[in-house]
Amino acid sequence: MLVKISVRNLIEFVMRSGDVDNRFRDNTRMIEGIRAHQTIQKKYGKNYKKEYSLKNTTTIDEVEFRVEGRADGLISEKDGFVIDEIKSTTRALSEIDDSNKLHWAQAMCYAYFYALDNKLKSMSITLTYVNIDDYSTKIFRDKFSFEELKDFYYKLLEEYLNFSKILAINNQKRNDSIKKLDFPYKEYRKGQRKMSVAVYTAILDSKKLFVDAPTGIGKTISAVFPSIKSMGEDLSDEIFYLTSKNTQAKEALKSINILKNQGLSIKALSITSKEKICLNDEVKCNPVDCPFAKGHFDRINGALKDILENEDIMDYNIITSYAEKHRVCPFEFELDISSYADFIACDYNYVFDPNTYLKRFFDDVIDRYIFLVDESHNLLERSRGMYSFSFSKASFYQISKNINIKRNKKIKKIIDEIIEIFDKIYANHGKKLYYYQEELIDDFDKAFIKLLKPLQKYLVDQKEDPLYDTLLNLFFDVNKFFRIEDRYSNGFYSVISYDEDNDDIIYQIKCIDPSEVLANTYKNARSTAFFSATLSPMNYFTRMFGAEDSLKLKLDMPFDDKNFDLYIREISTRYKDRDRNIGIVSETINEFINSKKGNYFIFFPSYSYLSAVYDDYISRFDDDITTQDRFMSEKEITKFLKKFEKGSNRTAFVVLGGIFSEGVDLVGDRLIGSMIISVGMPGVSDERNLIKEYFDKRQLSGFDYSYTYPGINKVFQAAGRVIRSENDKGIIYLVDDRFNSYKYYMLYPKHWKNKNIKIVNDSKTFNKEVKSFWEELGEKSKDK
């Protein structure tokens, strides 16, 4: 039986104890800790090999352990070799001794691996503590015989043995069941086999894959099934099913359940955010405020053994029930489960976001991962947000105004320097409303670095200060900023902008083109598959995702195209024409929703335009119109959709690109028509124009990259609400004269181009086409 684990995870599992405590302490694992490590490593000469990879295979009681990791350093000396373990700290070095067993344990494992591989009788270990204020060091050194190192390592494995047997048995069951596993349905839908084969081929050949597949293909099972089969062929170890919405994660677990009913034995997990899964009255992760945090690590191993022996598919309900049973923090619990799960459904953030990614997997990659990126058209704007960050002058001004000057003179001085930097840079560039440059602004960088050290001291010493939470948030924000800055590359800008409404100056790191940083993330996986119903034009997405060398697959709609009709009304909805065309838009809507009794969605390019048309519409027509609110809770969204029942007669005015544009499944006659008003272009803004300029400079169509392509994808998403299954019937009505242009026609999906798209610029033509469409399907129009 085989068990693979990192040195870090092995040590933490066997030796951890105590509480979950996320209150600020000597928190140097952030950017300063990394820089302290790098500074010390650079001081050594050619005899120092940093980040030295080591691995070991050992069999105990029929369990084969494959353990690996990276030592901070390997030092070559005249009389032997030394493993160096570096720990950064804000504490005075005079207060530190050599009693921390966890700090020695990891180095002892690496020393054993190296001594075994090189037949050494002994190894030395240096434990280097570095103070982040001045990078001074305190070094402890000890020498261990080979037998001492071996004895220590074997005791670790023996402690882990009972748990590892659970893992090994689970893996054996999984592999045996996968070999017998067949596709769960008697027949493949149209395009489904092609997609499954393409996903498996991409995994086999270690490639990336893009699949543009219309709704109804069955994309989830078509991606999940071949990925799981690859595990049985020893091509992969873990699957990450990445989503932008919780509903998509639930669909992924449904596919796993279907395969489980076919005999699959697998450990599958859905990760829920800390805020949603917390069982405490308030999200305060410390032993004082949360009973689940107190003693968590004393109980967590028992909880892990229990759930992994008894559960296969672990979602919110399962995890919280076991967390309550064992009195452990459910969020930390599910993160620990993830280390032993075969299939993880989670948000994009847990793989791509530099501030929330799963470090246990991606800091030291020892397994072969598969990334399945669902509804991947969403990844572009999400990743731009992940790699961008902003500070405002006003936030620093408030801190400066309220801080205790006597107790925090140094912090106050640096905060005031930062405020001066805002003013100086804004003035130096002619007080422009929007100034940008490709280089980082060094003055901010230096000031933020200078701010971190006194902030850390304050946060350790002054926990009762009234401004404590504000400065704690500032500390975390600065660290987030530096994590993003560490990924700063082509496609990033430093931006200074002036907020006229609030009389404030904003400094941003702005990610315009995330392709380079995304491409670096894919290196953590054997294969990455992107799939969506709206990956058009595909070359745009492969370019923006840094995956131009990918395999590509475009699939036809699996349903009879006679079940939908596509109309265009040539009305200008350009911003300059909207006000004068409100009346004719209202009349077009009224004609559409009264052509046949049923439920309709009317998509608008903005809330303001929705409100303007709504006011005109209700003043002229008697129809009952439901409108989307600007802010809606999940309960309100569910209540909204429940109104659209089978046989009901409802019309909703909703926003294009909003919460009802995707992920909404109103099957059958719960929705028989969608009208999409405008080509969906984002509003003109400085940021959008910056995107345009960036791609123009690279000999690409900047306007299309910034405005056209994001807009048309919102249109495709909205249109996709109509035909969700083979029994759905309905009309897609495009209202904008640009929809009839050659430029837009060339962007349409294949199943749209196969239709005879009707231009219906007058009532007579519209009524004739609607009547013909419904009669061909054996239904009547005008029965409202």
N, C-alpha and C positions, 0 to 999 in steps of 0.2 A: 504494500500500500504506500502511495506517494503523498507527501505533504511538502508544499513549498511555502516558505515564509521568509520575511526579511529579518535581519539581526535585530533591528529596532523593535519590530512587532513581537518578536520572541521575548526580548528582555522586558518589554512593557507588560506583556501578558503574565509572565511568571512573577515579576517582582513588584508590580504596582499595588498600591493600597491607599486608603484615605479618601478624601473628599474631592468632588468637582468644585473648583473654586476659580471662577473667572474674574474675580475682583483684581484690580491692578496690583501687581507685586513687582518683582524684579523681572520685568517682561522684556528680555533682550533677544527673543527669538524672531523679532521682526527685522527690519532692514538694518538696524545698527549691529545686531548680532552677526548678520551675514557679512557686513563690511569689516567687523572685527576679525572674523575668521580669515577673510581675504588678506587683511593687513598682516596678520601673523604668518600666514602661509608664504607671503611674498618675501618676508625677512630671511627665510631659509634659502640656502643656496641650491646648487645643482643636485645635492645629495638628498633633497626633500621631494618626494612625489606626493602631490596633493590629490585629494579625492580618489584614493586608491581602492579599486574594486577587488573584492575578495568573495569567494564562495566555497561551500563545503557540502559534501553529501555523506551522510552517516545513517546507518541502519540500526535501529534498536527494536527488538521484539517485533520483527517483521514490518516495521514502519520505516520507510525510506524518507529521511529529512533532507530537503535541499534548501539550504539557508545561504543568503547572500546579502551583501550591503557594501557600503563604501566607508573606509577609514578616512578621517580628516587628513591624515598624513602618514607616510612611511619614510622613515629616516634611515639612511645607510651610514653606518659608522665603521671604524676600523675593526672593532671586535664584535660586530653583529648588527642586528636590525632593531629598530624601535617603532612601535605603533604610537602615533600621536593623536590624542583626543583633545579637542579645543572646546572650551565652554566660556561664553561671554557673560559678563555680569556688571551690574551697577554698584555692587557692594564694594566696600573697601577691601583690598586684597589681604590686609592684615587680619580680617575677620574670617577668612576662608581657610579650612583645613582639608585634609584628604579623606574625610570620612564618608563621602557620598558614594554608596555602593553602586547606584545606577550609573554614575559617571564612569566608574571603573569597568563595569560589566560589559559594556559594548566593546571597549578596547580589548578586553580579555578574549572575547570571541574572535576578533580580527587577528589578534596575536596567535591564537591557537591555529586558525586557518593557515596563516602564513608559515608558522613553524612546521605544521604537518606537511604542507606542500613542498617545503624546502629542506625537510629533514633536519631541523634545528633542535638542539637540546634545550635551548632557553630563548626567551624573548624579553626585551624591556618594553615598558609602557611609560609614556609621559602624559600626565594629565595637566594641560595648560589652561589656566584661567586667565582671561584677558579682560581688563577693565575698559569699558567702552568710552570713558571720559578721555583717557590719554593713551590707550592701547598698551599700558604697562602690563606685565605678565607676572604670574606666580606659577612656578612649575613644580609638580610633584612627580617623582620618578620611582619606579619599582621594577624589580626583575623577577620573572616567574620561570620556573622550570617547565619543560614541556608537559610533564605529568600533572603539575598543578593546573595548567591551562586546560588540559584534556579533562581532568576530573571536574573542574568548574563547568565546562561546556556540557559534559554528559549529564551532570545533575540538572542543568537547565532543560535539556531534552527530556529527561525522565519526569520532571515536573509537568512538562507540556504533553507527555505521552498519552494520558487518558483522554485529554481533549483532542489530541491529534488523531487518535483512533476513531473518534466520532467523525472527524473531517475525512479521514481516509475511507471509512465505510460509506459516507455520503458520496464521495467522489467515485467510488467503485460502482455504487448503485446508479449514479448519474450516467457514467460511461456505458454500463451494460444496457440501461434503458434507452439511451440515444441510438445505440446500434440497431435496436428493434423498432425504432420510431419511424412511422410513415407520415406523409402529409395528412392532416386530420380530416380532410374532406374527400369524398369519392371522386370529385372532379375539380380541376383547376378552373377558376374563372378566366375569362379572356385576359391574357397578359400576365396572369399570376405566375405561371411556370417560368416565363421569360425573366420576370423579376427575381424569382427565387434562384434560378440558375446564375443570373448576373451577380447577385449578392455572394453566392458561394464561390464563384470564379474570382471575384475581387478578394475574398479572404484567402483563397488558395494561392493567388499570385501576389499577395500583399499589396493590393492596389486600393485606390480610392474610387468610389462609384457615385454617379449622379443618376437618379431615376425620377423622371418627370412622368407621373402616373395620375390620370384623372381619378376623381372620386369613384369608389365602387370596385376598384381593382382588388382591394383587400391587402393594402400595403403593409400593414403591421405584421400579419402572419407571414407574409411573403418575405419580410426581412428577418423576423425572429426565427422561423423554422430552419433556414439554411445556416444561420449563425449558430444555433444550438447543434445542428448536425456537425458543424466544424469542430466542436468540442470533442465529439465522439471520435473524430479522425485525428485528434491531438494537434489541431491547428490553432487552437485558442484556449485561453484559461478563464476569461471573464468577459461578459458582454455588458456594455453600458448603453442603455436605451435612453437617449437624451431628448427631452421635450421642453417646450416653452410654456406648457399649461398642464395643470394637474390632471385634467380629463384625459390627456393623451397617455399619461403614465398608467391610468386605470385601464385604458384600452390595451396597453402592453401586457398588463397582468392578466387581462381576460384571455389573451392569446396563450399565455403560459398555462392558464387553467384548462384551456381546451386541449393543449398538448399533455397536460397531466392526466386528463381523462382518457388519453390514448396510451397511457402507461409511462409517461416521462417522470423521472424522479430528479428534481432539481431544486436548488435553494435560490429563490427569487425574492428580491426586496424592492420596495418602493420607499424612497427617502422623502420624508415630509420636513418642511422647514421648522426651525427651532420654535418660532412664534406659534405655529399651528399645532405642534405636537406636545408642547409643554403642559405638564399636569399640575403645575403649581398655580396659585392664584395670580402670580405675576412672574414675568420672565426675569428672574434674578438667580443666576447660576452660582450660588455660594452656599456653604453649609449653615449659615445663619438664617437666611431667608427661605431656603428650600429643603424640605425633609428628604427629597429624592437625591439631592446633591450630597448631603451628609453621609459619609461612609459608602458612597457609590462604588468606589474601586475595591472595597472589601467584599462586595456582593456581586460585582459585574460578571466574574468568571462563571459563577453558578448560574446566573441568568442566561449567559451565552450557551452553556452546555444544555440547559433545559430547552431553549427555543430551537436550537439546531438539531436536537434529537427528535423533537416532536412536531415541528412545523416545516412546511415546504415553501408556501407563498406568504410572505410577511409584509402586510400593509399596515396602515395606521391603526386599525382596530386590534390586530394581533400584537403589534409592538407595544401599544399602550397597555394592553391587558397583562402582558408579561412584565412590563416595567412596574406596574402597580403590584403585581404578585411578589416581585423581588425587591421592590422599593429602590429602583435605580432611575437615573435620569433618562427619559425615553429618547432624547436627541443623541446623547452620547452613546446610548445603547444601540441605536440604529446605525450609527457610524461604525461601531465595533462589529456589528453583524455584517456590514458591507465588506469587511476584510475576508469573510468566509462565504459570501454569497457568490453564486455563479452568474446571476443575472441581476443587474441593478437598473431600475427605472428612476431617473432623477432629472432635475432641471439642468439646462445647459450650464448653469453657473458652476456646478460641481466638477466640471471638466475644464471649462474655458476661462472662468473668471479668476484673475490673479489674486483676488481677496477672499474667495470662498472655495477654491478648487480643493479636491480631496488629496491632501499632501501625502497621506499614507500610501496612495497608489502612484502618484506622479513625481514625487521628489526622488524616489528610488524605484525605478520601474524594473520589476523582476518577472512579471507575468506578461502574457501576450493578450492584449486587449482588442476588443472590437467595439467601435463607436457606431451606433445606429442613430442618425440624427433625423428625428421625425419633424414634419412640417418645417423643413430646414430653411425655407424662405425667410423665416423669422430670425434666423441666426445673424443675419447681416446687421440689422439695427440693434439687436441685443448686444452683439459683440462691440459695436461702436460705443455703446453705453458702458460696457464692462471696462474698456480701455481708455475711458475719458474721466476727467475729474475736475472740479472747480472749487475755487475759494473766492469769497467776496471780501472787499475792503470793510464793509459794514460789520461783518462778523468779528473781525479783529478789533475794530473800533469799540464794539460793545465790551469785549474782554478788557481792553485797555482802560476803558472808563470805569469798570467795576472791580478790577483786581486790587487786592491789598498791596499797596506799593511798598510798605515797609517790609513785609514778609516775602515779597516776590519781586524784588527790584530788578533782578536779572531777566525774568520772564517779561516784565513790563517793558524793559528796554528793547528786547528783541521784537516784541509785538509792535512797538512803535516804529522800529526800523522797517518792519514788513509793511506797515501802513504807508510809510514814506516811499517805499519801493513802488507800491500801487500808484501813488501820485506822480512819482518821477517818470515811470515808464509811460503812463498815460499822457503826461505833458510832453515828453520827448518825441512822441509819435503824433504830435499835432492834435491831441485830444480827439482822435477819431472815434467814432462810435464802435468801430470794429477793426482792430489791428491784429495781424497774425504774422508769424514767422515760422520757418521750418526748424530753427534751432531752439533748444531749451533756453529759458531766461535764467541765466546763472545767478543773478542777484536773489531771486526767490529760492532757488535751490540751496544756496549757501545759508540763507537765513533760516530755512526750515530745518536744515541739518543742525545749525547752532541752537535752535529752539528745543530739539528733542531731549537733550541731556538735562537741562534744568527742569523741563516738564516731568521727566521721569523721577527726579529727586522730589519734586513737589507731590507727585501722585503717591509716592511711597510714604512721605512724611506728613502730609496735610489732608488726611481723609475727611476731616470734619469741616473743612473750609466750605463756605456757601457756594463758591464757584467751582467746586470740585468736579461735578458732572460735566460742566461746560468744557473744562480743560481736559478732562478724560476723553471726551468726544473729539476735541481738537487733536490730541495725541494720536488717536486711532485714525483720524482723517489724514494727518500728515504721513503716517505709515502707509495708508492706502495710496496716497499720492506717490510715494516712493516706489511702491510695488508696480504701479502703472508706469512710472518713469523708467524703471528697469527694463520695460518692454518697448520703450520709445524707439521708433525706427522709421523707415520710409512710410509715409502715409499719416504721420502724426504732426500736429501743429501746436505751437504755443499761441494762445489767443488772449488778447486784452480787449474787453468790450465794456461799453458804458450802458448801464440800465437807466434810461431816462425816467421811467415811472418811479423808481425808488432812489434815484440820485446815488447810484452805487457803481463801483468799478469791479469787474469780474475778471479773474485770471483762470484760464482753463488749459489743461492738456486735452487736446481734442483729437480723437482718432477718426480720420476721414476714410482711410483705407486699411481695414484690419487684416488684409490678405497675408502679410508676412508673419504677423504674430499668431494667426490661426494656423498657418502652415507649420509652425514650430510645435504646436500642440498635437497635430496629427502624428508627429514622430513618436508619440507615446503609445500609439496603437499599431497593431499589425495591419488593420484595414478600417477605413471609415466609409460608411454608406450614407449619402444624403438622399432623402426622398420627400416628395411633396407633390401636390396637384398643381402647384404654380411655381415651377422652376424655369420660367420662360422670360426672356431668351436665356438658354442654358449657358451660352458663352459668358454672359454677364455674371451669372452666379459662380461659375468655375473661376473666373477672374477675381471676383470679390472675395471668394473664400480661399484664395491661394491654392487652388487645386486644379490647375489647367491641364495637368497630366492624367486626369481621372478617366476612367471608363464612363461611357454615357449611354443612357437608355431612355427612349421616349416611347410611351405606350399609348395605344388608342383607348378611347372610352369603351368599357366593357358592355355597355347597355345599348339598346336599339336607339339610334339617333332620331328615329321618328317620334320619340317620346318628348322631345323638346323642340321649341322653335325659337329663332333668334331674330329680333327686330332692332332696327336703328331709326331713331327720330333725329333729324338734323336740326337741332336747336343749339345755338351757341351758349355754353355755360362757362365761357371764359369770365374771369373775375370782372372785367370791364362791362360785360354784357348781362350779368346776372340780374341786376335790379330791373332792367327793362323787360326781361323775359320771364319774370316770376309768374305773370298771369297765364302765359301759354304753358308753362311747366305745370301749373295747377290743373289746367284743363286736360293736359296729357295724362296726368296721374288719374284724374277722375274717370276719364275714358277707359283707362287700363283696368282699374280695380272694379269697374262696373261691367266689364265685358263678360265676366263669368263669376258666379258666386264662389267664393273661396278666400284663402288667406294670402296676403301679399306683403312683401317687404319693399320699401322704397328707400334706396340708399342715397344719401346726400354727401357732398364733399366736405361739409363742415357743420358744426352746430348752429352757427349764425345763419347759414343759408337754409338749414332745416327750419329754424324758427321763422324766418321771413316767409317761406313758402307755406308753412303751417298756418300762420296768421291769415294769409291771403285765402288759403284753401277753406278754412272753417267759416270764413265770412261769406263764402259763395256756395258751398256744397254741404249737404246734410250728413255725409258719411262720418261714422265714428272712427276717429284716428287715434291710435296709441303712439306715443312718442318715447324715444329713448332719452333718459335723463343723463346729464353730464357725468354724474357720479352714481354708480349703482353697486350695491352689495351683492354677494352671491345669492342670497335669499331673494333679493329683488329681481335679479336676472332670471332665476328659476320661475318666479311668479309671472314674470313678463312672458316667458316662453310657453307656460302652461295655458295661456289664453288662446294659443294657436292649436286648437284641437281639431280632430277629424270632423269634417262637416261644418266647422264654424265659419264665420264670415268676418275676418279681421284684417285690418291694414295697419302696418307699423311704419312710422318714419324713423329711420335709424341712420347712423353715421358710417360712411364708407371707411374701412380700415379699423372700425371700432369692435366692441365686444361681440356684436352679432354678425360680423363679417366672416368669421371662421369658427370652426368647432361647434357649429349649431346643426343638429340633425333633426329637421322637421320632415320626417319621411311620409310617403303616401301623399294624401291631399292636405296635410298640415301646412304645406306651402306650395302654391301652384304658380307663383310668379314673383320675379324680382326685377325691379326697375333700378338701373344704376345711372344716376345723374352725374355727369362729368367723367373725364378720363382719369380722375383720381390723383392728379398731380399734387404733390405737397405744396403748401403755400410758399411763395417766394420769401427767402430769408437770407441773412448773411451766411449762415452755415451752409445752406443749400448752394449758394453761389460759390462758396469756398470749395465744395465738392466738385462743382462744375469746372472751376478753374483748374483744380488739381488734375482732373482727367483730360481736360483739353491740352494741358502741358505734356501729357503722355500720349498724344496723338489718338485719343479715344474721344467718343462723342460725350463731352462733359454734360451737355443738357440732358441727354438721354440717361446717363448714369445718375444724375442728380434728381431729375424730375420725371421723365417718361417711364422708365422701367419700374421704379417704386410705385408709380401711380397705376400702371396697367396690372401689376400684380395684385393690388387691392381690388381692382375690377374683377379679376379672375376668381379671387377668393369669394367675393360677394355673389358672383354668378353661380359659383359652386354650391350655394345653399339650395338650389332648386332641385337638381337631380342627384339624389343620395343613394338610390337603390334601383333595381331593375323595374320596379313597379311605379316609380315616380314619373309624373308628367307635369310639364309646365313651360312657361315662357320666360325667356331672358330678354329684357327690353333695355337697350342702350340708348341713353338720351344725351347726345352731343354730336355735332357735325364732324368732329375729328375721328369718330369711330368708323366713318366711311372712307377715310383716307388710306392710301396705299401703305403708308408708314405703319399705321396701326394694324391693318389687315395682315401684314407680314409677321406681326407679333402674336396673332391669334393661335390658339392650340389647334391641332389637326382636326379634332371633331367639330370645331367651329367652321373651319375652312371647308369641311365636307358638306356643310349645310348651304342651302340657297338662302343667304342672309337677306331679309326683306327690309327695304327702305319704306317706312310708313309715315310719310310727312303730312297726311291728311286723314280725316276720320273715315272716309269711304274705303281707302286702301287698308287702314288698320282693321276695321270691322270685317272686311272681306277675308283678310288673312287669319284673324283670330277664329272666325266661324269655320273656315276650312280646316284649320289645325285641329280644333276640338272635335269636329265632325268625323275627321279621318280616324280619330281615336275612339269613335263611338260615343262621344259626349256632346252635349249641347252647350253653346255659349249663350250669353245674354239671358241667363236664368236667374239673375240676381234680383 
